[in-house]
Amino acid sequence: MLNLDVSNRHTTLPQLGATLWHCDQCNAFISIHSAQRLDAAFCPACGGVRLEFCGKLTGMPGIQFGEA
């Protein structure tokens, strides 16, 4: 029998960074939430079109970020 004490153990999740991107071809705005820094992203709607970086989404009033 194995007894584990898990009473005061906390798992630290990586901090997600949210960024906003724009596709010039389909005019879509896409937010990407990632634990890693992104240097480039591609449009999921157009498939293969490189997105233009618009900025970080931090501290925007009225917007809450969560995991889905």
Secondary structure as UniProt FT lines:
FT   TURN            7..8
FT   STRAND          17..22
FT   TURN            24..26
FT   STRAND          29..34
FT   TURN            44..47
FT   STRAND          52..56
FT   TURN            61..62
//
